[in-house]
């Protein structure tokens, strides 16, 4: 961090790891890490009791929390289907579970459903949270082609942003499909949502489609300077408590 101050490190926390809380304290207090990343599809809910002390400190210190929030990712809990079902049954949400006739990827997606975050946000109203990927290209496409379909994560996150003052979403890799540029631009015409969308590329994934530089220039040209500066500079500064240059 001292050599490259533009790098803002987050620590990944898995609540099942031994001494995860001590690890979090060490990297925040000694190494000045600036946020927390969690990945629920690995087999736990974002409202896991073991995460609560970490959220409490993050709220107190103004540290943001970023969570993976797209379905059907190849990175997920690799245990048996029966193990995943048992873990899902630890749910504290009123949302109905889909336990049968589902692949393991589909089962694990339920851990990271955006509605699960309500329990966290209601308990920690000043905790800054970003739901990464804004529900994924899968749900953005559904929004365009099946607008009446239920349980669309894109729509759920969009509505939750209006409900919770400290909820953000980023567009990392979801925007690799330029067909979504126009949807994003229309979305940003709503000021309340515009203030809570974060630019991102998920650069190592973006490299499979184009260069990161090309992606940034294409999106900037399409959105225009006002919208691009909002999602690429103003909003990240607020989320990260940083002064972003450029």
N, C-alpha and C positions, 0 to 999 in steps of 0.2 A: 504493500500500500504506500510506503514511503517513496519507493522508486517510481511507481505508477499510480499517482493519486486519482487518476480518472477511473481506475478500477474500483468498483464498490462491491466488496465481497459479502455474500449471504452464506449462512451456515445451513446445511441440510440437516433437519432433525427427523429421526424416526423414533417415535415414542416407545418402540419395543427394544431399542438398543439400551444395553446396560449403561448407567450413568449418563444418559443423554442430557439430563438437566445440568450436570456438572460440566459437560462438554460445551453446552450452550453458554454457560456463564464464563467459562475460560475464554472462548473465542470472542465474546462480546466485550468482556472487561479487559483482557490482556492484549488481544490482537485487533480490537476495535472493528470487529465485523459489524455491518450496518443493517442486517436484516436476517430473516429466517425463510427458508424454503421447505415446503413439505410436499409429499407426493402420495396422496391417499390410495391410488390404485395398487400400491404395494401391500395393501391389506388392512388398512385402519381408517377410521372416520376422522374428519378434521376436528370433531368435538371430543376426541378421546380424552378422558380425564387426565392422562399423563401430560397432555399438552397445555392444560389450563395454567399452570404456574409460568410457563414460557409466554403464553399470551398476556398474562398479567404484567410481566416485566416489559414486554414489547410495547404494551399500551402506555405504561409509565414512562418509558424512555423514548417513545415516539418511533420505535423501530417497526418497519413494515414487514408484513408476512405475505409471501407469494406462494400460491398453491397451483399445482397442475389442475386444469379443469377442462379436459376434453376426453371423450369416451374412446374405447376400443383401441387403446394404445398398446403396442407390442410389449412395452415395459409394464409389467403388472405382476402380481403375486403368483409365484410359480408352484404353489402347493396344489393339492388335489382339489377337484370340484367340491368334494364334501367339506374340506377344510375351509374353502372360501365361503361356502354356504353357512358354516358355523360362525365364521367371523362376521358375516353380514347380519346374522340374527342378533348381534349386539347393538343393533340400531336403536337410537333413542328418538328417531324422527317418526312422524305420523305417515310419512310417505310409504306407500306399499312397495314391498320388495318383490323382485322377479327372480325366483330361486331355481326354477326348473326350465328345461329346454333352452338353456342359454350357454353360450361358450364361456370359457374362463375369462376372456377379455370382456365380454358383456357383463358377466357377474361383477368383475372388479371395477367396472365403470361406475357402479352404483355407490362405491365408497366416495367418489369425488363429485357426485351430483351437486350442483350449486345450491339446492335447497338445504343441504346439510349444514351450510354455513350460517343459516339463520340462528341456530343455537349458540354459535360463537359470537355473532354480531350483537345479539340481544344481551348477552352477558358482558361483552366488552365493546360498548358503543363508540369508544374513541380509538379502537384498534384499526390501523390501516391495513386493508387486505386487498390483494390483487388476485383475481381469478384468471390465470394465464390461458391464453388462446381464445378467450371470449366464447367458449363453448365448442369451438372447432369448425373447420370448413364443412364438416358433415351437417351441422345444424344451420350454418349460414345458407347452405344450398337448400335445405328443407324450408327455411324461411322464405326463400324465393319461389320454390316450386310447389310447396305444400303449406301455404300460409295458415291454414286452419288446423294443422296437425298439433296435437297436444304434446306436452312435455318437451318442448323445444328449448334446449339449454340457452341458445342465443337470446330468445325472447325472455326467458326467466331471468337471466343475468341483467339484461337491459332494464327490466322492471325493478329488479332489486337495487340497481344503482340509484334509481329515483327514490327508493325507500330508505336506503342506508347511506348516510353522508360520508362514510369513510370507505366505501366499497369502490374498487377500481377493476378494470379489466384491460388486458393488453391484447394486441392483435398479432403477436408473434407467430409466424409461419402460416397462420390462417390466411393472411393476405398474400401468400405465394400465388394464389389464384387471382389474377387481375379482374376476373368477372365480379369479384366482391368489392372492388374499389368504389363503384357507384353507391352500393349499399352503405358502405362506411361513410361516404360523404354526406348522404342524406341523414344518417344517424347523427353525425356531428353537427347538424343544423339545430339539434336540440341542445341548448346551452348546458343544461344540467348534465347530460350525458357527455358532451364535449369536454367538460372539466374533469372527467373521470376515466377517459380512455388513454392508454399509454401506447406509444409506438414501440415496436420491437420487431426483430427479424428472425429470432432463433437461428443465428447466423450459420451454425454448422448444418442445420437442416436446409436453410435457404440455399446453401452452396450446391445442393442437389438440383436446384431449379435455375439459378442464375447467380451472379455475383451480388454480394450484399450492397455494394455501391450502386449497382444498376437498380436493385430493388428500391433503395432509398430515394434515388433520383426520380424513378417512375412514380412512386407514391406521392412524393413532394410536388411534382408537376401536376398530378391529377387533383390533389386536394387543394392546392394553393397555399400560400405562405401562412395565412391566418390559422387555418386548421392544422397545418403541419407543425407550426411552432407550438400550438396548444398541446398536441399529443407527444411531441418529441422533446420539448423543453419545459414549458410552463407546468404541465401536469407531473412529469417525472420529478421536477424540483420539489413540488409539494409532497409527492409520495415519498421521495427519498430524503427530503430535507437537505438537498445539495444545491450548489450553484453550478449548473451545467453550462459549460462554455461551448460556443459555436452555434 
